[in-house]
Amino acid sequence: MAHGIIALDIDGTLVTQHHPLSQHLASFLASVHQKGWVILFATGRTIRWSMEHLSSLPFPFFLAPYNGACLFSFPNKEMIDSALMENADLKKLSTFIDEFGGVIYEAGGEERIFYTPRRFSEMILEHLCIRQEQQREQWISINSVNKVPAMRVAGVRFFLSPMAASMLGETITDETSLLAPTMKDAFNEDLRIIQVTAQGASKGHALRTLRKRYPGVKAIAAGDDMNDIDLIEEADVGIAMASAPAALKEKSTIVASASGTDPIIAALEQAMQKVMHGNI
């Protein structure tokens, strides 16, 4: 029987752009799994990017990529749940994509990425080129949403200033049936990403789905950005990283230290103690 579930954001919580998953943290997670904890990794990134960091882990785990649009078990890569966008959803976003530019992500399969370069400013295009090079991704240029082939769509991203992202995210949420949380851009602190997904596609939903597999167990969750809020809300004990926005820290039980190597470890140990002693 599972002792509990630990749901972890990856980028900004376990790894950063310049610091991949450390051997120390990998060994810690392996020991936690050995003690009976089920591990879920929940991320706004793709499967391919996630597995570049997680493939060396010596234990089975669950992965919710694309902000929870899908839930997979690894190492067999079985899809357990999904909430994907339809072509009709892309049409709802066509006006926004025409005005601001959009990056469209395929769910699973080849994980193709389509984007509309003519709609981006020169500054954003330079930024996107850096992202492509750093993540070794191949993006396919299209003129309009109508050129996207039939495929399972995980989500659409918009890259904007913090104020513009906040305003557009609210507009998309109000005018469509889609979710539009914002998150920091790991490659440029002056930009924010709106990650638009279908209703039901969220990190919190992925954790709720997993909890149905392990009824009655407690859950711990950790994150560092606004797209982690519903993940924290779904857990019994929430951990916010030191760099997290104030809104996420307010929702959390524990705030990880701003110093030291792998500060998530001490925060998880504290959270597990709370669960073990019923202090939640």
matplotlib code that plots the C-alpha trace (Angstrom):
import matplotlib.pyplot as plt

x = [0.0, 1.2, 2.4, 1.4, 1.8, 4.4, 3.6, 6.6, 6.9, 10.2, 11.4, 12.3, 11.5, 13.8, 16.0, 16.9, 18.2, 21.8, 21.4, 20.0, 18.6, 21.5, 22.5, 21.9, 18.3, 17.8, 19.0, 16.8, 13.7, 14.7, 14.8, 11.5, 9.9, 11.5, 9.7, 6.3, 5.7, 4.3, 6.1, 4.3, 6.2, 3.9, 5.3, 4.4, 7.1, 7.0, 7.6, 10.9, 12.2, 11.0, 12.6, 16.0, 16.0, 14.1, 15.1, 18.0, 15.7, 15.8, 12.1, 8.7, 6.9, 4.0, 4.4, 1.9, 3.4, 1.9, 0.5, -1.4, -3.0, -1.9, -1.0, 1.5, 3.0, 6.7, 8.7, 5.9, 4.7, 1.0, -1.4, -3.8, -5.7, -5.9, -7.7, -6.6, -7.6, -9.7, -9.4, -12.4, -10.4, -7.6, -10.2, -11.3, -7.7, -7.1, -7.8, -5.4, -2.8, -3.1, -2.6, 0.1, 1.6, 1.2, 3.2, 1.1, 2.3, 1.4, 0.6, 2.7, 3.6, 6.3, 5.6, 5.7, 5.7, 4.0, 4.4, 3.4, 6.7, 5.1, 2.9, 5.8, 7.9, 11.6, 12.5, 10.2, 11.4, 15.0, 13.9, 12.1, 15.2, 17.2, 14.6, 14.7, 18.5, 18.7, 16.1, 17.1, 13.6, 12.5, 9.7, 7.6, 6.7, 3.0, 1.1, -2.1, -3.9, -5.6, -2.3, -2.0, -2.5, -4.9, -3.3, -3.8, -3.0, -1.6, -1.8, -0.9, 1.7, 1.9, 5.0, 4.4, 5.4, 4.0, 1.3, 0.3, 0.3, -2.0, -4.5, -4.5, -4.8, -7.9, -9.4, -8.8, -10.3, -13.4, -14.0, -13.3, -13.9, -10.1, -7.6, -4.9, -2.5, 0.7, 4.1, 7.7, 9.9, 13.0, 15.0, 14.0, 12.9, 11.2, 8.7, 5.7, 4.2, 0.5, -0.1, -3.6, -5.0, -8.4, -10.7, -9.6, -6.0, -4.1, -1.5, -4.2, -6.4, -3.5, -3.0, -6.7, -6.7, -3.8, -5.4, -8.3, -5.7, -4.5, -7.7, -7.2, -3.5, -2.2, -0.5, 2.4, 2.9, 5.7, 5.9, 7.4, 4.9, 1.3, 0.5, 1.2, -1.5, -4.2, -1.6, -0.8, -4.5, -5.2, -2.5, -2.7, 0.7, 1.9, 5.5, 6.4, 9.9, 11.6, 11.3, 7.6, 5.1, 3.4, 0.1, 1.6, 3.3, 0.0, -1.5, 1.4, 2.1, 5.9, 8.2, 11.5, 14.8, 16.3, 19.8, 21.7, 21.9, 18.6, 16.4, 13.4, 14.9, 14.6, 11.1, 10.0, 11.4, 9.5, 6.3, 6.6, 7.0, 3.8, 2.0, 3.5, 2.5, -0.9, 0.1, -1.8]
y = [0.0, 3.5, 5.6, 8.8, 10.8, 13.5, 15.7, 17.8, 20.6, 20.1, 23.4, 25.8, 23.3, 20.3, 21.8, 25.1, 26.2, 25.9, 23.1, 19.7, 17.1, 16.4, 12.9, 13.8, 14.8, 11.7, 9.4, 11.2, 10.7, 7.0, 6.5, 8.2, 5.9, 2.9, 3.9, 3.7, 7.2, 7.5, 10.2, 12.4, 14.9, 17.7, 20.2, 22.7, 21.2, 18.5, 14.7, 14.8, 17.7, 16.1, 12.7, 14.4, 15.1, 12.1, 9.1, 8.1, 7.7, 4.1, 3.7, 3.9, 7.3, 9.3, 12.3, 15.0, 17.1, 20.1, 21.5, 18.3, 17.9, 14.2, 11.8, 9.0, 6.1, 5.4, 3.5, 1.9, 5.3, 4.3, 7.2, 7.1, 10.3, 13.2, 16.5, 17.7, 20.6, 20.1, 21.9, 23.9, 25.2, 26.4, 28.3, 30.0, 31.2, 32.2, 35.9, 36.0, 34.1, 36.5, 39.5, 38.2, 35.1, 31.6, 28.4, 25.2, 22.0, 18.5, 16.0, 12.9, 11.3, 13.4, 16.3, 18.7, 22.4, 24.8, 28.6, 31.8, 33.8, 36.6, 37.5, 37.9, 41.0, 40.9, 40.8, 37.8, 36.0, 36.3, 35.0, 32.0, 31.2, 31.0, 28.7, 26.4, 26.2, 25.7, 22.9, 21.4, 21.6, 21.8, 24.3, 24.3, 27.7, 28.2, 31.3, 30.6, 28.2, 26.7, 25.2, 23.0, 19.4, 17.1, 16.1, 15.9, 19.4, 19.7, 23.5, 26.9, 29.3, 33.1, 35.0, 38.5, 41.1, 40.3, 43.0, 42.0, 38.3, 38.9, 40.9, 38.4, 35.4, 36.9, 37.7, 34.2, 32.7, 35.0, 34.6, 30.9, 27.7, 27.2, 27.5, 30.2, 30.3, 32.3, 31.2, 32.6, 32.2, 30.3, 32.0, 35.6, 37.0, 39.9, 37.7, 35.6, 32.6, 32.0, 28.3, 27.7, 24.3, 22.5, 22.5, 19.7, 20.1, 21.2, 19.9, 19.8, 17.6, 15.2, 14.9, 14.3, 11.6, 9.9, 10.1, 8.0, 5.2, 5.5, 6.3, 7.5, 8.5, 12.0, 14.1, 16.6, 19.0, 21.4, 24.2, 27.6, 29.4, 30.4, 27.3, 25.3, 26.9, 24.2, 21.5, 23.0, 23.4, 19.7, 18.5, 18.1, 19.8, 22.4, 23.5, 26.8, 27.4, 30.6, 32.2, 31.5, 34.4, 35.6, 34.1, 30.6, 31.0, 32.1, 28.8, 26.7, 25.1, 25.3, 27.7, 26.1, 27.8, 30.3, 28.9, 25.6, 22.9, 21.2, 23.1, 21.0, 18.1, 19.7, 21.0, 17.5, 16.0, 18.5, 17.8, 14.1, 14.5, 16.4, 13.6, 10.9, 12.6, 13.7, 17.4, 18.7]
z = [0.0, -0.9, 2.1, 0.3, -2.9, -3.6, -6.6, -7.8, -10.3, -12.2, -13.7, -10.9, -8.1, -8.9, -11.7, -13.2, -16.6, -15.3, -12.7, -13.8, -11.4, -9.0, -8.0, -4.4, -5.2, -7.4, -4.6, -2.1, -4.3, -4.8, -1.1, -0.6, -3.2, -1.5, 1.7, -0.1, -1.5, -5.0, -7.0, -9.6, -11.6, -12.9, -15.4, -18.1, -20.3, -22.9, -22.3, -24.1, -22.0, -18.8, -19.6, -20.3, -16.5, -15.2, -17.4, -15.0, -12.0, -10.9, -9.9, -11.6, -11.4, -12.9, -15.2, -16.0, -18.8, -20.7, -17.4, -16.7, -20.1, -19.9, -17.2, -17.9, -15.9, -16.5, -17.5, -19.6, -20.8, -20.4, -20.8, -17.8, -18.4, -20.8, -21.3, -24.7, -26.9, -30.1, -33.4, -32.4, -29.4, -31.7, -33.7, -30.5, -30.1, -33.7, -33.1, -30.1, -32.1, -35.1, -32.8, -30.4, -32.0, -30.7, -30.2, -30.5, -28.9, -30.0, -27.2, -27.3, -30.6, -32.3, -30.0, -32.9, -32.2, -34.6, -34.4, -36.3, -36.6, -38.7, -35.6, -33.2, -32.6, -33.5, -29.8, -29.0, -32.1, -30.9, -27.6, -29.1, -31.2, -27.9, -26.4, -29.5, -29.4, -25.7, -25.7, -29.0, -30.3, -33.9, -34.5, -37.6, -39.1, -40.2, -41.4, -39.5, -37.2, -40.2, -41.3, -38.2, -39.2, -37.5, -34.2, -30.4, -29.1, -25.6, -25.4, -26.9, -25.5, -25.7, -24.7, -23.3, -20.7, -17.2, -17.4, -21.0, -20.0, -17.0, -19.1, -22.0, -19.7, -18.1, -21.5, -22.8, -19.7, -19.9, -23.6, -24.1, -22.1, -21.9, -19.0, -19.3, -16.3, -16.5, -15.5, -15.5, -18.6, -17.5, -20.3, -19.7, -16.4, -18.1, -19.9, -18.9, -20.6, -20.9, -21.3, -22.6, -22.1, -22.2, -19.2, -16.9, -18.0, -14.9, -12.5, -9.7, -11.9, -12.5, -8.8, -8.2, -10.8, -9.2, -5.8, -7.1, -7.7, -4.1, -2.1, 1.5, 1.2, 1.9, -0.7, -0.6, -3.5, -4.3, -6.9, -7.7, -10.0, -10.6, -12.6, -9.5, -7.4, -8.0, -7.4, -4.0, -3.3, -4.1, -1.7, 2.1, 2.5, 0.0, -0.5, -2.2, -3.3, -2.1, -5.6, -5.8, -6.1, -2.9, -4.0, -4.1, -0.8, 0.8, -0.3, 1.0, 4.3, 3.9, 2.1, 1.1, 2.1, -0.3, 0.3, 0.2, -2.4, -3.3, -0.8, -1.8, 0.2, 3.6, 2.7, 1.7, 4.9, 6.9, 4.9, 5.3, 9.1, 9.1, 7.3, 9.4, 12.7, 11.5, 11.9, 8.9]

ax = plt.figure().add_subplot(projection="3d")
ax.plot(x, y, z, "-o")
ax.set_aspect("equal")
plt.show()
